[in-house]
Amino acid sequence: MANVLCVVELFEGRALPVSLEVLGQARRVSTELGATLYAVVALPRAPSWSDDDLVAMLASHGADKVVIATDETLGGGEELRWGTHGAALAAVCDLLSPSLLLFGATPTAREVAARAAARIGAAFLHEAWIEAKGGALSLFEGAGANARTIDGELEFAVVATVPAGRYVAATGDDEAEVEVVATSGRGADFDELGWEADARPRALVLADDGARAAASTLATALGGAVATANEPASARLVVSLGRPCPASGAIERRVQLGGGDEADYVVAGEPAALATELAAALGGDGKAGGEGKARGEGKARGEGKAGGEGKR
Amino acid sequence: MSARAIVLCKRASDVALVRAATALGETTAIAVAKEADAAPVLGAAGAAGAKKLVRLWDPGLETTDYLGVAYTLAAAVKSLGDLAATPTVILAGDRGRGVVGPAVAERLGVPLLGQVVSVALDDGKLVAKRRARDVVRSYAAALPALACVLLGEAPAPDASATSDVAVDAWTLSSVGLSAAELSYRKHFATKPAKGPTAKPRRFESIAALVAQLRAEGLVRGGGKG
């Protein structure tokens, strides 16, 4: 039986949404193919009580098994980096020989996914589509007429990154078998010296003249700035009021308020009013935007786990 | 301590990498491409200060995948000199698929850092800064080491840029490889196909959008976090 591995990236102890989305699609694909789905998470030590919550959460999002790769040298570092996480991932790959190794397409996963692919001699897909139907797997990168594909027979391993928003998270029971893989022995690597604040704005808001007031209010709430259409946009988050969002490798997420298709996330409505509402939600008491709606979206149906194995 | 720098070039815009590399040491630019494709890339690299220009091509590379290219580049790096004997910084662009640079690092077994925004040498080590969420972190590694550098929206270099530096034309045999060694990788290469159409995720409310952005660490309460 094929093994599908989904590497889970953490932020403040919780799985990133994109990791859960990838896990969800991996669940659907694994069910279709009869593969076993492993969620892989790297932690400095074996599960504690709080990590147990993490295991339950990964199980409830579709994992048959949760592999915790422990390495004391990880410290508290959640940020994926080959130097810190590479040895642990390599050990898990040696153990499980994945047919598919999946990552959320985050900036920090880029080097890790790519080097992992080279380590195991896999094919590589960037910002991929992972689809399965009728027991057959289809793998693409790019989109539409500009897409490229690769043989989905899984005669060799494939490593792929999957962008946020492409797939929806899955739901299931909260039990999974846990496997701890202890690793150690980092090789020569980059050592962290320290950090400084990023000089670039946290967010940019793009707007036409008619919506500048709302854009300015939103930029303040985001801790960002208002930009014109002609400026090169460099910020983690770009929010556009009505107009298409520019695409750039320097942008992590593009949000379009008012509708359209030129963004990662879209909210339909009147752009300035949405901007004002978003500013209020961000500048309120911190309780705005409860989790229910976003997590409620994207429930997949008929996503039974493979083989009924993997009880914790 | 002086070092040498090797830049893995793909596009003329990689001139930004060459400029960064020349501040680290004598710079060699390598491009794996046909002559017509490599000429503007290496011309720009030479004009930006690279002292040695290498174009490497072989018909056997036509059908290979990222790893075949990475094997070739790694062999070329080794052919330029013993990594253990000469402190070496290797720079690659971090854009698009971003897979070749890390694969070269794996093949060479050297430290790797991606998403790098600046590089410098300090006390014989490569010091690199990279963005990580809302901060810029600094790292240092003993040489040899490879950094994948984010290339911003810098204007394209002058397409007519030329240099007096001659281009060395290498083949696979120049770096101790054969087409047969890479031929199996053609099965791993992607092929053109009509694929799914990308669509944005649509949120029904601002509250749902905020919840998603918070979970991703892209916004925090009050916009001050």
Interface residues (C-beta under 8 A of the other chain):
Chain A: F11 E12 R14 L16 P17 V18 E79 R81 W82 G83 P107 T108 R110 E111 A114 R115 A117 A118 R119 G121 A122 A123 F124 L125 H126 W129 E131 F140 E141 G142 A143 G144 A145 N146 A147 R148 T149 I150 D151 F156 A164 G165 R166 G187 A188 D189 F190 D191 E192 L193 G194 W195 E196 A197 D198 A199 R202 A203 T220 A221 L222 G223 P232 S234 R236 L237 S248 G249 A250 E252 R253 V255 Q256 G260 D261 E262 A263 D264 Y265 V266 V267 A268 L274 E277 L278 A281 L282 G283 G284 D285 G286 K287 A288 G289 G290 E291 G292 K293 A294 R295 E297
Chain B: D65 Y66 L67 A70 D94 R95 G96 R97 G98 V99 G101 P102 A103 A105 E106 R107 G109 V110 P111 L112 L113 G114 Q115 V127 A128 R131 A132 R133 D134 V135 V136 R137 S138 Y139 A140 A141 A142 A145 C148 L150 L151 G152 E153 H187 F188 A189 T190 K191 P192 A193 K194 G195 P196 T197 A198 K199 P200 R201 R202 F203 E204 S205 I206 A207 A208 L209 V210 A211 Q212 L213 R214 A215 E216 G217 L218 V219 G221 G222 G223 K224 G225
